[in-house]
């Protein structure tokens, strides 16, 4: 029987899961609501049910699945499989051992990994970073995650907590992050702060603005309305707000580029998807301006290309590649 690779990408809102072939081609893909607020026990059962569905599909297609990969928010301790870092969108997730539970329920090996690590692996194997040997990837949305591949190896660190880019400190005694520490990159460059920046600039602005009209009419802004104003209306407030947020991201990533000297930076997540090429170009320019010349030379900064399927593809192939 031919082999299929099963992967599950857990988010606070949705569970994305599917089967892929060794070359990354997608054999099956689906989503299910996570309903993470109902607690970790119910969430684990939902993940289990998604896995069972994948095994059933594989059986119908006469495919064998030898293990299942799970990409999850939070840090996964490499010695215990425990979620040892916070996952703000999944209450009660810290301290869980999803791999252990799923192995007992399914009778298959489970490879649990941080979701951004799964994303960077997928982009390295089949996406924007094909052909490189050293790449860093950042997922930028409600939070900021990171993944690192150096010399074709995924970098996990001593306990599995490497590449938590969002919690790199970029502002001394800065605003408080959800992790409880001050000045984290996530507190400045994730979607919540971009919205706060845009709303503050809009309230203080005197010039005509699409965002000002939106704020008066609805009472709040969203990432989508900010980037629509930037990309479709050339709104000056939207441009200033996005540039400020993107500059924070660029400053954080430039430090990582200077430390690791990768060939490429890949940026994905909800903000990158909404912002498109304009957002990526602002970040690219900011990284190149800040990183030292030997590290900036020939550095490529690209948008992730696998979209919402990167997480499950990377998770599916973890057991084979790493």
C-alpha positions in Angstrom: 0.0 0.0 0.0 1.1 3.5 -0.7 1.8 5.8 2.3 -0.1 8.9 3.2 1.1 11.5 5.7 -1.5 12.8 8.2 -1.3 16.2 9.7 -3.4 18.4 12.1 -2.9 22.1 12.5 -4.6 23.4 15.7 -5.7 27.0 16.1 -7.8 28.8 18.6 -10.7 29.1 16.1 -10.3 26.1 13.7 -8.6 22.8 13.4 -7.2 22.2 9.9 -6.4 18.6 9.0 -5.5 16.6 6.0 -3.5 14.0 4.2 -0.6 14.6 1.8 1.8 12.6 -0.2 5.6 12.7 0.3 5.9 15.3 -2.4 3.5 17.6 -0.5 0.6 17.1 -2.9 -2.7 17.3 -0.9 -4.8 14.1 -0.9 -7.5 15.3 1.5 -8.1 18.5 3.5 -10.8 19.7 5.9 -11.5 22.1 8.7 -13.5 21.8 11.9 -14.3 24.3 14.6 -11.9 24.1 17.6 -14.3 25.7 20.2 -11.2 26.0 22.4 -13.1 27.9 25.0 -15.0 24.7 26.0 -11.8 23.4 27.6 -8.9 21.2 26.8 -10.6 17.8 27.4 -13.3 18.5 24.7 -10.7 20.0 22.4 -8.5 16.8 22.6 -11.5 14.7 21.7 -12.2 16.9 18.7 -8.6 16.5 17.6 -8.9 12.8 18.0 -12.1 12.7 15.9 -10.3 14.7 13.1 -7.5 12.1 13.2 -9.9 9.3 13.0 -11.6 10.9 10.0 -8.2 11.1 8.3 -7.5 7.4 9.0 -10.9 6.5 7.6 -10.2 8.5 4.4 -6.8 6.9 4.1 -8.3 3.4 4.4 -10.9 4.2 1.8 -8.1 5.3 -0.6 -6.0 2.1 0.2 -3.3 4.3 1.8 -1.4 3.5 5.0 -0.7 6.1 7.7 2.2 5.3 10.0 2.1 8.3 12.2 0.2 11.6 12.7 1.7 15.1 13.1 0.1 17.8 15.2 1.0 21.4 15.0 0.0 23.3 18.1 0.2 26.8 19.5 2.6 27.0 22.5 5.9 25.5 23.2 6.1 21.7 23.1 8.7 20.3 25.6 10.8 17.9 23.5 11.5 15.6 26.4 7.9 15.2 27.7 5.6 16.3 24.9 4.0 18.7 27.3 2.7 22.1 26.2 5.1 24.1 28.3 4.5 27.6 26.9 1.4 29.7 26.9 -1.2 29.4 24.1 -3.4 32.5 24.8 -6.2 31.5 22.4 -6.6 28.0 23.9 -7.5 28.3 27.6 -6.0 25.5 29.8 -3.8 24.2 27.0 -0.6 24.7 28.9 0.3 21.5 30.8 -1.5 19.2 28.4 0.2 16.4 26.6 -1.8 16.0 23.4 0.6 13.5 21.8 0.3 11.2 24.7 -3.5 11.3 24.7 -3.8 10.8 20.9 -1.3 7.9 21.0 -3.4 6.1 23.6 -6.6 6.8 21.6 -5.4 6.0 18.1 -2.6 3.5 18.6 -0.2 5.4 16.3 2.9 7.5 17.0 2.1 11.2 17.3 4.6 13.9 16.6 3.5 17.1 18.4 5.3 20.3 17.4 4.9 24.1 17.6 2.7 25.3 14.8 5.3 27.8 13.5 7.9 25.0 13.3 5.5 23.0 11.2 4.9 26.1 8.9 8.6 26.7 8.3 9.1 23.1 7.5 6.4 23.1 4.9 7.6 26.3 3.3 11.2 24.9 3.3 10.1 21.7 1.6 7.4 22.8 -0.8 6.9 26.6 -0.6 8.7 29.9 -0.7 11.9 28.5 0.7 12.5 25.6 -1.6 16.1 25.4 -2.6 17.4 27.1 0.6 19.3 25.5 3.5 18.8 28.3 6.1 15.5 30.1 6.5 13.6 31.8 9.3 9.8 32.1 9.1 7.5 34.3 11.1 3.7 34.0 11.4 2.1 37.3 12.1 -1.5 37.6 13.2 -3.2 37.8 16.6 0.2 36.6 17.9 3.7 36.2 16.4 5.3 32.8 16.0 8.6 31.8 14.5 10.5 28.8 13.0 14.1 28.4 12.1 15.9 26.0 9.8 19.7 26.2 9.7 21.8 24.0 7.5 18.7 22.0 6.6 17.8 21.2 10.3 14.9 22.5 12.3 16.2 24.4 15.3 14.3 23.5 18.5 16.7 24.6 21.2 17.4 22.9 24.6 13.8 22.5 25.6 11.9 23.0 22.3 11.3 26.7 22.9 13.6 28.1 20.2 12.2 30.7 17.7 9.6 32.3 19.9 10.2 35.5 17.9 7.1 37.1 19.3 8.6 37.2 22.7 11.9 38.7 21.8 12.2 42.0 23.8 12.4 45.0 21.4 11.4 47.9 23.7 13.0 48.4 27.2 10.2 48.6 29.8 7.7 48.6 26.9 4.0 47.8 26.9 3.0 44.5 28.5 2.6 41.4 26.3 0.1 38.6 26.9 2.9 36.5 28.1 3.4 38.8 31.1 6.7 40.3 30.0 7.2 43.9 28.9 8.3 45.0 25.5 7.8 41.9 23.4 7.7 42.0 19.6 4.2 40.5 19.7 2.9 43.4 21.8 4.0 45.8 19.1 3.7 44.1 15.7 0.7 41.7 16.1 -2.8 42.6 14.9 -4.1 44.0 18.2 -1.5 46.8 18.3 -1.8 47.6 14.6 -5.5 48.2 15.2 -4.8 50.3 18.3 -2.3 52.4 16.3 -4.7 52.9 13.4 -7.6 53.8 15.7 -5.4 56.3 17.6 -4.1 57.9 14.4 -7.6 58.1 13.0 -9.1 59.8 16.0 -6.3 62.4 16.0 -6.3 63.0 12.2 -7.6 66.1 10.5 -7.1 64.9 6.9 -9.8 63.1 5.0 -9.5 59.3 5.5 -11.4 56.1 4.6 -10.5 54.8 8.1 -12.0 57.9 9.8 -15.3 57.3 8.0 -15.2 53.6 8.9 -14.4 54.3 12.5 -17.3 56.9 12.8 -19.7 54.5 11.2 -18.9 51.2 12.9 -16.9 52.3 16.0 -13.9 50.1 15.5 -11.4 49.0 12.9 -10.3 45.6 11.7 -7.2 44.3 10.1 -9.2 43.8 6.9 -10.5 47.4 6.8 -7.0 48.8 7.5 -5.4 46.9 4.6 -8.3 47.6 2.3 -7.8 51.3 2.9 -4.1 50.9 2.3 -4.2 48.7 -0.8 -7.3 50.1 -2.5 -7.6 53.6 -1.3 -4.0 54.7 -0.6 -5.3 56.0 2.7 -2.5 58.1 4.4 -3.5 57.0 8.0 -3.6 53.3 7.0 -0.2 53.7 5.4 1.3 55.4 8.5 -0.2 52.8 10.9 0.9 49.8 8.8 4.3 51.3 8.4 4.7 51.7 12.1 3.6 48.2 12.9 5.7 46.7 10.1 8.8 48.6 11.3 8.5 47.0 14.7 8.4 43.6 13.0 11.3 44.5 10.8 13.4 45.6 13.8 12.8 42.3 15.6 13.5 40.2 12.5 16.6 42.2 11.6 18.1 41.2 14.9 17.4 37.6 14.2 18.8 37.9 10.7 22.0 39.4 12.1 22.3 36.6 14.6 21.6 33.7 12.3 22.5 34.9 8.8 19.8 33.0 6.9 19.3 33.0 3.2 15.6 33.9 3.4 12.9 35.3 5.7 9.4 33.9 5.0 6.4 35.8 6.5 3.0 34.3 6.8 -0.1 34.6 8.9 -3.2 36.7 8.9 -1.5 40.1 8.6 0.8 39.0 5.8 -2.2 37.6 3.9 -4.3 40.8 4.4 -1.4 43.1 3.7 0.0 41.4 0.6 3.0 42.6 -1.3 2.8 46.2 0.1 3.2 44.9 3.7 6.0 42.5 2.8 7.9 45.2 1.0 7.8 47.5 4.0 9.1 44.7 6.2 11.7 43.7 3.7 13.0 47.2 3.4 13.1 47.6 7.2 15.0 44.4 7.6 17.6 45.3 5.0 18.1 48.7 6.5 18.7 47.4 10.0 20.6 44.1 9.5 24.4 44.3 9.1 25.5 44.3 5.5 27.1 40.8 5.4 23.8 39.4 6.6 21.6 41.6 4.5 23.6 40.9 1.3 21.5 38.6 -1.0 18.9 38.1 1.8 15.4 37.4 0.3 12.3 38.3 2.2 9.2 36.6 0.8 5.5 36.0 1.6 4.6 32.4 2.5 2.9 30.7 -0.4 1.2 27.7 1.1 -1.5 29.7 3.0 -3.6 27.9 5.6 -2.4 24.5 4.5 1.2 25.0 5.5 0.6 24.0 9.1 -1.0 20.6 8.4 1.6 19.8 5.6 4.5 20.6 7.9 3.0 18.6 10.8 2.3 15.7 8.5 5.9 15.4 7.4 7.6 16.0 10.8 8.1 12.4 11.5 9.8 11.8 8.2 11.9 14.9 7.9 13.2 15.8 11.3 
